[in-house]
């Protein structure tokens, strides 16, 4: 048992954060019934409703989960970087949603067509209220996941995986506006936040810096 704990104890931060995030998000979904600020850009009115984009929108869950799981088992360093990237953005989202309740009025009142895709979107609309939108976590985490793929050597070496990840990431980002889940504003700000976090996590390499600092702290405690 101790051997397995030592081998997989890096799952603890993920489990704890998942519990905190899900609880906080569920609270916000119940609390924010009428948003204080309505998010809207003129470009939102130009973008048509396209129900087929519900497919990449739902694939987001598998895309993020599988990539994080792969890094967890195969590359602990990239796993920690991915967690720092994703968790930071998700925490910013929770804080913003708590202090600045927001929403939109972009969803169609009635579905323009009747098919399996519109049925799935109707189900999504019932489950997920048009509140707590900024910045788009679907967009931010998709970018973070693609960065994880591109910085994990065993994944980045495979051209098909690189291209597939880019196509899926791009499709998910587009899906957020085509199924009217997010405003273009949510997407743009998610890109800005991703750029900032890219510099912190991958260029400044904050994870390596923290790990290098830990031995010195241990030595001080021993002394």
C-alpha positions, 0 to 999 in steps of 0.5 A, a space after each residue: 500500500 505504501 508503495 502505491 501511495 508513494 507512486 501515485 500521491 501526486 493525485 492528491 492535489 487533483 482530487 482535492 481541487 476537483 472537490 473544491 471546484 465542483 462544490 464551488 461551481 455548484 454553489 454558483 449555479 444555484 446562487 447566480 440566477 439573475 446575473 448582474 452583468 450581461 456579456 455581449 459583443 456585436 460579433 456575437 450577433 453575426 455568428 450563426 447558431 450551428 448545432 453540430 458543434 455540440 460534438 466537439 463541445 462535449 468531446 472537451 471532457 474526454 480531451 482534458 481528462 485523457 490528457 491529464 490522465 496520460 501526463 499523470 501516469 507518464 510524465 509527472 513534470 508535465 502533469 504538475 505543469 498542466 495542473 498549475 495551468 488549469 487550476 489557476 485559470 479555473 480558480 480565477 473563473 470561480 473568483 470572478 463569478 463570485 464577485 462579478 456574477 455575469 451571464 448572456 442572452 445569446 441562446 435561441 428561444 426555440 431550436 431552429 431545427 429538430 435533430 439529435 444535435 439540437 436535442 443534445 443542446 437543449 439538454 445542455 441548456 437545461 443542465 447548464 444555466 447561461 451564467 458564470 461565463 467569464 472567462 470561458 473555461 472550455 476555451 482556456 482548458 482546451 488551450 491548456 490541454 493542447 499545450 500539455 500535448 505539445 510539451 509532453 515529448 512522447 505525445 509531441 513526437 507523434 505528428 498525428 497526435 499534434 495535428 489531432 489535438 490542434 484540430 480538436 482544440 480549435 473545434 472546441 473553441 469554435 463550438 462555444 460560440 456556435 452553440 451560443 454557450 459563450 460570447 466572443 468576449 469570453 473567448 478572447 479573455 480566455 486567450 489572454 489569460 492563457 497567454 499570461 499563464 503560458 509565460 508563467 508555467 512554460 517560459 518561466 517554468 514556475 513548477 521547476 523553480 518550486 521543485 528546486 526550492 523544496 530541497 533548500 527548505 528541507 535542509 533548513 528544517 534539518 538544520 
